[in-house]
Amino acid sequence: MEKIFQKLSLASATLVFILLIGIFMTLYSAAKPAIEEFGVNFITNPAWNKEVPLTNEVETKAPSTLTTQDSVADDDSIADEDDDMLLDDDEEDIATKTIYGGLVPIVGTLLSTLIALAFAMPIAMGIAVFLAEIAPKNISNVVGIAIELLAAIPSIIFGMWGLYYFAPIIADIVGGYQVSLLTAGLVLGVMILPFMAAITRDSMNTTPAVLKESAYALGATKFEVIKDIIFPYSKVGIIGSIILALGRALGETMAVAFLIGSIFELPKAINSPTISIPVAMANNFGEASGLGESALFYLALILFIISFAVISLAKFYFLKKAK
Amino acid sequence: MRLLINKIFLGLSILSALIGLSFLAWILITLFLKGLGSFHFSLFVNDLIDGGLRNLIVGQMILAGLASAIGIPLGMAAGIYIQEYGQGRYASLIRDLSDIMMSAPSIVIGAFVYAIVVVPMGGTSGWAGAIALAIMMIPVVINTTDSMLSLVPRELREAGIALGASKYKVIIDIVIKAAKVGIMTGILLAFARIVGETAPLLFTSETSNYFSLNLNESFPSLTVSIYDLANEPEESSRDLAWAASFILTVMVLIINLTGRFITRNKK
């Protein structure tokens, strides 16, 4: 019995390991057709679901990928002859092919996250200082719970509220579209605000009381204590918290889906619509098949790797160091 | 001058707390007004096909309940391993990986389950949705179990062992019992989180207009339907989406607050 219990718990723990590897492997193998087709250039290509004449592509493609990408190429033909053969033999409608590039959603993801950070950071810092240092204990508790409730609200609610109530106001002030990079970023900022504030507060609370008291005893004001004692002491932890919030923002789907506009176009200005990786997946996965679906998996893989890297950096560099 | 800077700084800090609170109030008031405006008790009786929400609410709870049934035992067992059995590198590796997985993008988990469950099964299903939610839940349960068990004093374990109990007996009857309240709070918070999830369900369970208990076909989901309804042009669909959002948020907040109050009463 003891043995069984121990084995079961070991198996469950190993499941985490398997899941993580499994996610990576599954995404990779599902993305493989797109990775082979578009290579690393996928990241810098702004076209999505675009018909292009096959001839242009062939010139830039390595011969080896050509045979795998197109079933129209005859099996016995040598790769080097493929472009000629395709042009000569095939009908007009086969002479174009659809290409996918990830630049637009990648840029959209990064920019909307940056806007969210720029918006949320100062407010989250303010709230954290308020909770940790300024408010009396009972007020701090109540406000703390309220902030955590804000974090508990489902993201789809943020999306609807943002689209119908928040975005119109922002669009009135800034001009431009109601669905845009800016409004998506701001609503994303409101979403990560409570999360960021809560972990920043926890970092600040690790400052030893002795340090603060000695500074007060020397006649320092609250601002000076916070600036010169608490902030330097918990700096590493605070940076970790910010990066962790950034990791959350990168992968957020629903709040952004309502607001970013969902068009595959690089944003011309901060208030024009674009798309992010999670939203591209949410909106196109249903209809996609073949290479299009594979390209979406490629995007998912990129997102997974970015957020894995960001979260690891926060957890293992900054937050470990802070302890 | 120093005092003035201090005043300004404190003012800014209080202001940001007010901004945070006003966002919460704004969202809640919006939900309340819009949601209550289109709220009817018939929503709980009819299915979506007849303009109600009954099948969606039941479906969402079944998905989340099933995910808990899968995720809680696995997560707790893994947490117990990390804290009680595991030694050294491997246990801390699992702990770190689980921490990372806790913040993994939920849509990516949806895509993963799509590839390993939906494609082989040939279509979206309730099972796929529940599995996606369970994967979201496991790391959270591991995290709570791990940190709550670490609070149980070593002496309790030693006392159990000294009485001749085997290790698993000590873990189940003493350690888990001692950490019960904390673990339950964590589980309730995790449950509240997955009840409100949309992204992992989009292409796993999808949603359905009809009442269904068959987990092998597309399964009604409140959150996915909110997304669909909110994107429809008709005013009536959007009103229904607001009513659904209101109900969803009330459910999530009640579960969340229940979790918090359990711990509070203990103290």
Interface residues (C-beta under 8 A of the other chain):
Chain A: M1 E2 F5 Q6 L8 S9 L10 A11 S12 A13 T14 L15 V16 F17 L19 L20 G22 I23 T26 L27 A30 P122 I123 A124 M125 G126 I127 V129 F130 L131 I134 A135 V143 I145 A146 I147 L149 L150 A152 I153 P154 S155 I156 I157 F158 G159 M160 W161 L163 Y165 V190 L193 P194 A197 T221 K222 F223 E224 I226 L244 G247 R248 L250 G251 E252 T253 M254 A257 F258 P278 M281 A282 F285 G286 L296 F297 A300 L303 F304 S307 F308 I311 S312 K315 F316
Chain B: R2 L3 I5 N6 F9 L10 L12 S13 I14 L15 S16 A17 I19 G20 L21 F23 L24 W26 I27 T30 L31 P73 L74 G75 A77 A78 I80 Y81 I82 E84 Y85 G86 Y90 A91 L93 I94 D96 L97 S98 D99 I100 M101 S103 A104 P105 S106 I107 V108 I109 G110 A111 F112 Y114 A115 I116 I135 I138 P139 I142 S166 K167 Y168 I171 L189 A192 R193 V195 G196 E197 T198 A199 L202 F203 T223 I226 Y227 A230 A241 W242 S245 L248 T249 V252 L253 N256 L257 R260
